[in-house]
Amino acid sequence: MTSHAPPSQQPLPRPFAEHHVALPYAAYQALLKAGPVHHTEVAPGLAAWLVCGYGTARTLMADPRLSIEPASTTPEIRAVIDSLATEEKQSLYGRHLLATDPPDHTRMRRVMAHALTARRLRAMEPRVVAITEQLLVGLDADPGRDEADLLSDFILPLTIRVLAELIGLPPEGTASFEELGLLVLRGHASDSDMYAHVISSLAAYFGELLARPEGVGEDGLLRMLLTAHTAGEIEAGELNSLLFQLFFAGHESTGYFIANAMANLLSHPDQLALLRKNSDLISGAVEELLRFEGSVKSSTWRFPMQDIDIEGTLIPRGEPVLILFAAANRDPDYISDPDRLDITRPSASHLSFGHGVHHCLGNALGRMEAKVAIGSLIARYPGLRLSAPHDALPWRANIVMRGMSSLPVTLHSRN
């Protein structure tokens, strides 16, 4: 693939390289200093255009010349993407919100939005609080227990159970749904055999639900999708694809974000103390934590539908583009002192939920879950601390998501 970018004075870092997995932010800053758009290898055999400047990223997220449909690129590029980890190749399969442009995207988004109204979210919050309390009681069931993996012992069960209620899954099916979610969130589904197991298991699970819809909750998203399908608003294939998208996007990004947020708060005792002292700071704290280290570090794949000029750089039609939210959120031209965590910082329009027509539809639910989970954890465990240094945490290596495979903590202070 030919680069049309102007030559750099020195080699630029590759932010997805293995040695940048744990600490990628120096690489992002080097890219930002060199300019807003770069062409580099992101995986073996695949080069892409990386957009890192905040202003450029925000503009491109709303640019209709960039398509998210895989058909907008070449079979060769699709084949390489298909060889990557779970999150990177999701957009290749099916017709859902992460792989469809308007007007089909607009139609499907309208159906999905019916389940995520402000009224619906207000009604769900007491259940999120109740599930959180139930899980924390379970975490404390053994009085001698002092170590935990917050990701698998608390955060994943919370996000997957909330998702199950949102979809309207029958209670007897939640355990298997949660087991599959654990495989994804801890990174096991990056293995091709395990990924195939998750996909086939989900297909069987959703197939049984669709064959016997009488067990589906009357006020859940699945019931709304079934109604929309009956009314001819979405096709059968789209219904299935949307269910798969819900599974992967509905708990993964929220789960990773809550884990990232807790790791950062526990690594910044001054900010944690501020939040303990004043719980009213929680909304601003969540926004700053999203900016500082959100769970979605780049957009899904974009492909220009024509040659486009971005900041003096020609990006040819069909070549893959990634918009680096994690870099844009720390662009010094967007925000001062970007590498400092400050939960009292005035709210700014970060890109952690994207921008434009593909802005994350579940952002309000994710924010609400994070507020409940973080607030409950720091209130319940005044001695909570990491069991390993922040830079030794087991970060997953992939292009799209920023998350750990585990979050080891000590629950109580030493006597």
BELDA-V62699 format. One record per residue. RES is the residue in three letters. PHI is phi as a letter, one per 20 degrees, with the letter a starting at -180 (none if undefined). Layout:
res;phi
RES;PHI
RES;PHI
//
This chain:
res;phi
MET;none
THR;e
SER;e
HIS;d
ALA;f
PRO;f
PRO;f
SER;e
GLN;f
GLN;b
PRO;g
LEU;e
PRO;f
ARG;e
PRO;f
PHE;e
ALA;f
GLU;g
HIS;f
HIS;d
VAL;f
ALA;f
LEU;c
PRO;e
TYR;f
ALA;f
ALA;f
TYR;f
GLN;f
ALA;f
LEU;f
LEU;f
LYS;f
ALA;e
GLY;q
PRO;e
VAL;c
HIS;b
HIS;d
THR;b
GLU;f
VAL;d
ALA;a
PRO;g
GLY;n
LEU;c
ALA;d
ALA;b
TRP;e
LEU;d
VAL;d
CYS;d
GLY;f
TYR;f
GLY;f
THR;f
ALA;f
ARG;f
THR;f
LEU;f
MET;f
ALA;d
ASP;e
PRO;f
ARG;f
LEU;e
SER;d
ILE;d
GLU;e
PRO;g
ALA;f
SER;e
THR;c
THR;e
PRO;g
GLU;f
ILE;f
ARG;f
ALA;f
VAL;f
ILE;g
ASP;f
SER;e
LEU;e
ALA;f
THR;g
GLU;f
GLU;f
LYS;d
GLN;g
SER;f
LEU;f
TYR;d
GLY;n
ARG;d
HIS;b
LEU;f
LEU;e
ALA;b
THR;c
ASP;e
PRO;f
PRO;e
ASP;f
HIS;g
THR;f
ARG;f
MET;f
ARG;f
ARG;f
VAL;f
MET;f
ALA;f
HIS;f
ALA;e
LEU;c
THR;f
ALA;g
ARG;f
ARG;f
LEU;f
ARG;f
ALA;f
MET;e
GLU;g
PRO;g
ARG;f
VAL;f
VAL;f
ALA;f
ILE;f
THR;g
GLU;f
GLN;g
LEU;f
LEU;f
VAL;f
GLY;f
LEU;f
ASP;e
ALA;f
ASP;e
PRO;f
GLY;e
ARG;f
ASP;c
GLU;d
ALA;b
ASP;d
LEU;g
LEU;f
SER;e
ASP;e
PHE;c
ILE;f
LEU;f
PRO;g
LEU;f
THR;f
ILE;f
ARG;f
VAL;f
LEU;f
ALA;f
GLU;f
LEU;f
ILE;f
GLY;n
LEU;f
PRO;f
PRO;g
GLU;f
GLY;e
THR;f
ALA;f
SER;f
PHE;f
GLU;f
GLU;f
LEU;f
GLY;f
LEU;f
LEU;f
VAL;f
LEU;f
ARG;e
GLY;n
HIS;f
ALA;f
SER;f
ASP;f
SER;f
ASP;f
MET;f
TYR;f
ALA;f
HIS;f
VAL;f
ILE;f
SER;f
SER;f
LEU;f
ALA;g
ALA;f
TYR;f
PHE;f
GLY;f
GLU;f
LEU;f
LEU;f
ALA;f
ARG;c
PRO;f
GLU;f
GLY;e
VAL;f
GLY;g
GLU;f
ASP;d
GLY;e
LEU;f
LEU;f
ARG;f
MET;f
LEU;f
LEU;f
THR;f
ALA;f
HIS;f
THR;f
ALA;e
GLY;n
GLU;e
ILE;c
GLU;e
ALA;g
GLY;f
GLU;f
LEU;g
ASN;f
SER;f
LEU;f
LEU;f
PHE;f
GLN;f
LEU;g
PHE;f
PHE;f
ALA;e
GLY;f
HIS;c
GLU;f
SER;f
THR;f
GLY;f
TYR;f
PHE;f
ILE;g
ALA;f
ASN;g
ALA;f
MET;f
ALA;f
ASN;f
LEU;f
LEU;f
SER;e
HIS;c
PRO;g
ASP;f
GLN;f
LEU;f
ALA;f
LEU;f
LEU;f
ARG;f
LYS;f
ASN;c
SER;f
ASP;f
LEU;f
ILE;f
SER;f
GLY;f
ALA;f
VAL;f
GLU;f
GLU;f
LEU;f
LEU;f
ARG;f
PHE;f
GLU;b
GLY;f
SER;e
VAL;d
LYS;e
SER;b
SER;f
THR;f
TRP;f
ARG;d
PHE;c
PRO;f
MET;e
GLN;b
ASP;f
ILE;c
ASP;d
ILE;c
GLU;l
GLY;n
THR;d
LEU;e
ILE;d
PRO;f
ARG;g
GLY;n
GLU;f
PRO;f
VAL;c
LEU;c
ILE;e
LEU;e
PHE;g
ALA;f
ALA;f
ALA;g
ASN;f
ARG;d
ASP;f
PRO;f
ASP;f
TYR;e
ILE;b
SER;f
ASP;l
PRO;f
ASP;e
ARG;d
LEU;e
ASP;b
ILE;f
THR;e
ARG;f
PRO;g
SER;g
ALA;c
SER;e
HIS;f
LEU;d
SER;f
PHE;d
GLY;n
HIS;a
GLY;n
VAL;f
HIS;d
HIS;g
CYS;g
LEU;f
GLY;e
ASN;f
ALA;f
LEU;f
GLY;f
ARG;f
MET;f
GLU;g
ALA;f
LYS;f
VAL;f
ALA;f
ILE;f
GLY;f
SER;f
LEU;f
ILE;f
ALA;f
ARG;e
TYR;c
PRO;f
GLY;d
LEU;g
ARG;b
LEU;f
SER;e
ALA;b
PRO;g
HIS;g
ASP;f
ALA;d
LEU;f
PRO;e
TRP;f
ARG;f
ALA;e
ASN;b
ILE;e
VAL;e
MET;e
ARG;d
GLY;a
MET;e
SER;e
SER;a
LEU;c
PRO;f
VAL;c
THR;d
LEU;f
HIS;c
SER;f
ARG;f
ASN;f
//
